[in-house]
Amino acid sequence: MNSILYKKQLSAEVFQMRIEAPLIARERRAGQFVILQIDSQFGERIPLTIADADPDEGSITVIFQTVGRTTHLLALKEVGDTVEHLVGPLGQPTHVEKFGRVICVGGGIGVAPLYPIAQAMKAAGNEVIIIMGARNQELLILEEEMKNIADELIICTDDGSYGRKDLVTAPLKEFCEATPKPDLAVAIGPPIMMKFCAETTRPYGIHTMVSLNTIMVDGTGMCGGCRVTVGSETKFVCVDGPEFDGHLVDFDNMMNRLKAFKWREDTDHHRCHLEEAIEEAGKR
């Protein structure tokens, strides 16, 4: 059992938790993730990025959005409650070195996995420019934490309620056209956002790394649910990734695969997820 040590609601549907996991906290590196299972009764296993870790406390920090049954049930848990199964660290860690000028682009909940990577890039001596995007100001997360890392922070909102009214690709293109141009770009967020970030940097020859969040079950490469096409090769996000060269990822194929179970979501989850979770919790 892994105890919940801290809980905070960051926005309407986004929560931050610090969970007791001393072995994972000691071994984890930027870019890696865990597979979490709330308990044996609810057997769904979900991947969550390790947003931070404290080896002294023996804890890891996860940030998640309530989009399905398990995340809604997890959001109902409080400090002192437990998570039955937590496996990690999984995946390949981010390759970190002193590149020079690194542009980190995060969209929505993608800011959470971007945070430890930006931290690591700054600690390696890079100039770190961070671009964050969200639909509106209320959905922005980790702004203060990113400010503490960034040499420059740019915020974009779709509705213009905060920062620039723009897509994140607009300032990204401006930096690509500047002198000196970036030595590396890192983009994490919705697949369509990562696709267009990669297309923005492609004409300028800027190496662009993306972190993929695909359908995942076991986290060991056995189920094949997370497979993606990178270049001409089939890769498994859980063991080969989650990070890949954004210029080589077949995003259209990936987005089609992400729709594989949409019919089930539409038929089985037509009610409010949170209402269902509350009802289930009340029956126990």
C-alpha positions in Angstrom: 0.0 0.0 0.0 1.2 3.5 -0.8 -0.1 6.3 1.4 -1.2 9.7 0.0 0.8 12.3 1.8 -0.5 15.5 0.2 -3.4 16.5 -2.1 -4.1 19.7 -3.9 -6.7 20.7 -6.6 -4.9 22.7 -9.2 -7.9 23.4 -11.4 -11.5 22.2 -12.0 -10.4 18.8 -13.1 -6.7 18.6 -12.3 -5.2 17.3 -9.0 -1.8 17.0 -7.5 -0.8 14.2 -5.1 2.3 13.3 -3.3 2.3 9.5 -2.7 4.6 7.4 -0.5 7.0 5.4 -2.8 10.5 5.5 -1.4 12.1 3.1 -4.0 10.6 4.9 -6.9 11.6 8.3 -5.5 15.2 7.2 -5.2 15.5 5.8 -8.7 13.3 8.0 -10.9 14.7 10.3 -13.5 13.1 13.1 -15.6 10.7 11.7 -18.2 9.8 8.5 -16.5 6.3 7.4 -15.3 4.5 5.0 -13.0 1.6 2.6 -13.6 -1.1 3.1 -10.9 -3.9 0.8 -9.8 -6.2 2.2 -7.0 -7.2 -1.3 -5.7 -7.9 -4.8 -6.8 -11.6 -4.1 -7.0 -11.1 -1.5 -9.7 -8.6 -3.3 -11.9 -7.8 -0.5 -14.4 -4.2 0.4 -14.6 -3.3 3.9 -15.7 0.1 5.6 -16.6 1.0 8.8 -14.8 4.1 10.9 -15.2 6.3 11.4 -12.2 6.1 15.2 -12.0 8.5 15.4 -9.1 10.2 13.2 -6.4 11.6 13.7 -2.9 14.0 10.9 -2.0 14.4 12.2 1.6 10.6 12.0 2.2 10.4 8.9 0.1 7.6 10.3 -2.1 6.7 11.0 -5.7 4.4 13.7 -7.1 1.8 12.9 -9.7 -0.6 15.3 -11.4 -3.6 14.0 -13.2 -6.8 15.1 -14.9 -10.1 13.5 -14.1 -11.1 12.0 -17.5 -12.1 8.5 -16.6 -13.4 6.2 -13.9 -10.0 5.6 -12.2 -8.9 9.2 -12.2 -12.2 10.3 -10.7 -12.0 7.7 -8.0 -8.4 8.7 -7.3 -9.5 12.4 -7.0 -11.9 11.3 -4.2 -9.1 10.0 -2.1 -7.7 12.1 0.7 -4.5 12.4 2.7 -4.0 9.2 4.7 -5.8 7.0 2.1 -3.8 4.5 0.1 -3.2 3.4 -3.4 -2.8 -0.4 -3.6 -0.4 -0.8 -6.5 2.2 1.6 -7.9 4.9 0.3 -10.3 7.9 2.3 -11.6 9.9 4.1 -12.6 9.0 3.0 -16.1 10.0 4.2 -19.5 13.2 5.6 -20.8 14.5 8.8 -19.0 14.9 12.0 -20.8 18.3 12.5 -22.4 19.6 15.6 -20.6 22.8 17.4 -21.4 23.9 21.0 -22.0 22.4 21.7 -25.4 22.4 25.5 -25.2 19.0 27.1 -25.8 16.1 24.8 -25.0 12.5 25.6 -25.8 10.0 23.7 -23.6 6.4 23.8 -24.8 3.5 22.5 -22.7 -0.2 22.3 -23.5 -2.9 21.8 -20.8 -2.1 18.8 -18.6 1.1 18.3 -20.6 2.7 21.0 -18.4 2.9 18.4 -15.7 5.3 16.0 -17.5 7.2 19.0 -18.9 8.0 20.3 -15.5 10.7 17.7 -14.4 12.2 17.9 -17.9 12.5 21.6 -17.7 14.0 21.3 -14.2 16.6 18.8 -15.5 17.5 20.9 -18.5 18.0 24.0 -16.4 20.1 22.0 -13.9 22.3 20.9 -16.8 23.2 24.5 -17.6 20.8 25.2 -20.5 19.0 28.4 -21.2 15.4 27.3 -20.8 12.5 29.1 -22.4 9.1 27.8 -21.5 5.9 28.3 -23.5 2.7 27.2 -21.7 -0.8 27.0 -23.2 -4.3 26.4 -22.0 -7.9 27.1 -23.0 -8.2 29.7 -20.3 -6.5 31.1 -17.2 -8.4 28.7 -14.9 -6.8 25.7 -16.6 -3.2 26.8 -16.3 -1.1 24.8 -13.9 2.4 25.1 -12.3 2.9 28.7 -13.4 4.9 29.7 -10.3 7.0 26.5 -10.5 7.8 27.2 -14.2 8.7 30.8 -13.4 11.3 29.6 -11.0 13.0 27.6 -13.7 12.5 29.6 -16.9 14.9 32.2 -18.3 11.7 33.4 -20.1 8.2 32.3 -19.6 5.4 32.8 -22.2 1.8 32.0 -21.5 -0.9 31.6 -24.2 -4.6 31.1 -23.7 -7.2 30.3 -26.4 -9.6 32.9 -25.1 -7.1 35.6 -24.2 -8.1 35.6 -20.6 -4.4 35.5 -19.6 -1.1 36.1 -21.4 -1.2 36.0 -25.1 -4.3 35.1 -27.1 -2.5 32.7 -29.3 -1.6 29.1 -30.0 1.7 27.9 -28.5 3.0 27.4 -32.0 3.0 31.2 -32.6 5.7 32.1 -30.1 7.5 28.8 -30.9 7.8 29.9 -34.5 9.1 33.3 -33.4 11.9 31.7 -31.5 12.7 29.4 -34.4 13.2 32.5 -36.6 15.3 34.3 -34.0 19.0 34.4 -33.7 20.3 32.3 -32.2 17.7 29.7 -32.9 16.9 27.0 -30.4 19.2 24.0 -30.1 16.4 21.7 -28.9 12.6 21.9 -28.6 10.5 19.8 -26.2 6.8 19.6 -26.7 4.3 17.8 -24.5 0.5 18.1 -24.6 -2.4 16.9 -26.7 -1.3 14.9 -29.8 -2.6 17.5 -32.2 -0.5 20.2 -30.4 2.6 18.1 -30.5 2.1 17.4 -34.2 1.9 21.0 -35.0 4.8 22.0 -32.8 6.9 19.4 -34.7 5.7 20.8 -38.0 6.6 24.3 -36.8 10.2 23.4 -36.0 10.7 21.1 -39.0 11.6 23.8 -41.6 14.2 25.2 -39.3 15.9 21.8 -38.6 15.5 22.1 -34.9 15.5 18.7 -33.2 12.1 18.3 -31.5 11.4 15.8 -28.7 7.8 14.8 -27.8 6.5 12.7 -25.0 3.6 10.4 -26.0 0.7 9.4 -23.9 -1.0 6.5 -25.6 -3.3 3.7 -24.5 -1.3 1.6 -22.1 -2.1 -1.5 -20.0 0.9 -3.3 -18.5 3.8 -0.9 -19.1 6.2 -3.7 -20.1 5.7 -3.8 -23.9 3.7 -7.1 -23.8 0.1 -5.9 -24.5 1.0 -3.8 -27.6 -1.7 -1.2 -26.9 0.8 1.6 -26.9 2.5 0.9 -30.2 3.3 3.8 -32.5 5.1 4.3 -35.8 8.3 6.3 -35.5 10.0 6.6 -38.9 9.5 3.3 -40.5 9.6 1.3 -37.3 7.0 0.2 -34.7 7.8 1.3 -31.2 6.2 0.7 -27.9 5.7 3.9 -25.9 6.0 2.2 -22.5 9.5 0.7 -23.0 10.9 2.5 -26.0 9.6 5.9 -24.9 7.7 7.8 -23.9 9.9 10.3 -25.7 10.6 10.2 -29.4 11.8 12.5 -32.3 8.7 14.5 -33.1 9.7 14.8 -36.7 9.5 11.0 -37.1 6.3 10.2 -35.2 3.2 9.3 -37.3 0.8 11.4 -35.3 -2.2 10.7 -37.6 -1.9 6.9 -36.9 -1.4 7.5 -33.2 -4.5 9.7 -33.0 -6.6 7.1 -34.8 -5.4 4.4 -32.4 -6.4 6.7 -29.5 -10.0 6.6 -30.8 -10.1 2.8 -30.6 -12.3 2.7 -27.5 -14.3 5.8 -28.1 -17.4 3.8 -28.9 -17.2 2.2 -25.4 -16.7 5.6 -23.7 -19.7 7.0 -25.6 -22.0 4.1 -24.6 -20.8 3.3 -21.1 -19.9 6.7 -19.8 -22.7 8.9 -21.0 -23.2 10.1 -17.4 -21.0 12.5 -15.4 -17.9 10.5 -14.4 -17.7 12.3 -11.0 -21.3 11.4 -10.2 -20.6 7.7 -11.0 -17.5 7.8 -8.8 -19.3 9.3 -5.9 -22.1 6.8 -6.1 -19.6 3.9 -6.2 -17.7 5.3 -3.2 -20.9 5.6 -1.3 -21.8 1.9 -1.8 -18.5 0.8 -0.2 
